[in-house]
Amino acid sequence: MRYEMRLLDTGWTVWDTQTNTPVSVSGRWQTGLAIDGAEFLLHRLNEQKQDGLKPGM
């Protein structure tokens, strides 16, 4: 999968394995998230990628 979750000191981060950076949605890094929010975003992004859609929320 292109996107994964990583636990950092500040909380959960949704990570883009292709760019090796945190995911940015609407100009905001997706870091310091609660596990529920990170899981939701992770599944959404990976589903969009599998469907051939450009991830962009």
BAGU-542280 format. One record per residue (C-alpha): residue number from 1; residue in three letters; x, y, z. Coordinates in steps of 0.1 Angstrom, whole numbers. Layout:
<rs>
+-----+-----+-------+-------+-------+
:   n : res :    px :    py :    pz :
+-----+-----+-------+-------+-------+
: NUM : ALA :     X :     Y :     Z :
...
+-----+-----+-------+-------+-------+
</rs>
This chain:
<rs>
+-----+-----+-------+-------+-------+
:   n : res :    px :    py :    pz :
+-----+-----+-------+-------+-------+
:   1 : MET :     0 :     0 :     0 :
:   2 : ARG :    11 :    35 :    -7 :
:   3 : TYR :     0 :    49 :    26 :
:   4 : GLU :     7 :    36 :    61 :
:   5 : MET :     4 :    47 :    97 :
:   6 : ARG :    33 :    55 :   119 :
:   7 : LEU :    33 :    62 :   156 :
:   8 : LEU :    55 :    92 :   164 :
:   9 : ASP :    61 :   111 :   196 :
:  10 : THR :    32 :   135 :   188 :
:  11 : GLY :     7 :   108 :   180 :
:  12 : TRP :    -3 :    89 :   148 :
:  13 : THR :     9 :   101 :   114 :
:  14 : VAL :    -4 :    90 :    80 :
:  15 : TRP :    27 :    84 :    59 :
:  16 : ASP :    31 :    85 :    21 :
:  17 : THR :    56 :    57 :    14 :
:  18 : GLN :    62 :    70 :   -21 :
:  19 : THR :    74 :   104 :   -11 :
:  20 : ASN :    86 :    93 :    24 :
:  21 : THR :    68 :   122 :    40 :
:  22 : PRO :    36 :   127 :    61 :
:  23 : VAL :     5 :   131 :    40 :
:  24 : SER :    -7 :   166 :    35 :
:  25 : VAL :   -44 :   173 :    31 :
:  26 : SER :   -55 :   208 :    23 :
:  27 : GLY :   -20 :   220 :    31 :
:  28 : ARG :   -19 :   204 :    66 :
:  29 : TRP :     4 :   176 :    76 :
:  30 : GLN :   -16 :   146 :    89 :
:  31 : THR :     5 :   142 :   121 :
:  32 : GLY :    -4 :   140 :   158 :
:  33 : LEU :   -37 :   122 :   150 :
:  34 : ALA :   -58 :   100 :   173 :
:  35 : ILE :   -57 :    64 :   161 :
:  36 : ASP :   -93 :    65 :   149 :
:  37 : GLY :   -88 :    95 :   127 :
:  38 : ALA :   -55 :    81 :   113 :
:  39 : GLU :   -71 :    48 :   105 :
:  40 : PHE :  -101 :    65 :    88 :
:  41 : LEU :   -78 :    86 :    66 :
:  42 : LEU :   -55 :    58 :    59 :
:  43 : HIS :   -83 :    36 :    46 :
:  44 : ARG :   -98 :    64 :    26 :
:  45 : LEU :   -65 :    73 :     9 :
:  46 : ASN :   -56 :    36 :     1 :
:  47 : GLU :   -91 :    30 :   -13 :
:  48 : GLN :   -89 :    60 :   -36 :
:  49 : LYS :   -55 :    49 :   -48 :
:  50 : GLN :   -68 :    14 :   -56 :
:  51 : ASP :   -97 :    29 :   -75 :
:  52 : GLY :   -74 :    49 :   -96 :
:  53 : LEU :   -85 :    82 :   -81 :
:  54 : LYS :   -61 :   110 :   -72 :
:  55 : PRO :   -61 :   112 :   -34 :
:  56 : GLY :   -74 :   146 :   -24 :
:  57 : MET :   -98 :   152 :     4 :
+-----+-----+-------+-------+-------+
</rs>
